Amino acid sequence: MTDDINVISNPDDRKKFKALLVEITNCMLKIDAERDLMKEIVDAGKSEFEVQPKLIRKLASTMYKQNYADVQAENEHFEYLYEALVNGKKD
């Protein structure tokens, strides 16, 4: 079982690897902080403009990814399937 585990035995390499882990955890802390800030911004948007947080996040995500056409096509496909399968609507 321990045959497939790579143990870093060189002390200098261990220090370098630990520094790598510290750097990653620092990035994770930044990500957590940014997520908290985004939540505060979304909550402010909900309070000030009475827009649902889900919609604010979707708008921001679409703007960030610049994939409006893809989102629009997906929504059209969803609407078509819903109407056909749930409501029994035919073309």
Rosetta blueprint (number, residue, H / E / L):
1 M L
2 T H
3 D H
4 D H
5 I L
6 N L
7 V L
8 I L
9 S L
10 N L
11 P H
12 D H
13 D H
14 R H
15 K H
16 K H
17 F H
18 K H
19 A H
20 L H
21 L H
22 V H
23 E H
24 I H
25 T H
26 N H
27 C H
28 M H
29 L H
30 K H
31 I H
32 D H
33 A H
34 E H
35 R H
36 D H
37 L H
38 M H
39 K H
40 E H
41 I H
42 V H
43 D H
44 A H
45 G H
46 K H
47 S H
48 E H
49 F H
50 E L
51 V L
52 Q L
53 P H
54 K H
55 L H
56 I H
57 R H
58 K H
59 L H
60 A H
61 S H
62 T H
63 M H
64 Y H
65 K H
66 Q L
67 N L
68 Y H
69 A H
70 D H
71 V H
72 Q H
73 A H
74 E H
75 N H
76 E H
77 H H
78 F H
79 E H
80 Y H
81 L H
82 Y H
83 E H
84 A H
85 L H
86 V L
87 N L
88 G L
89 K L
90 K L
91 D L
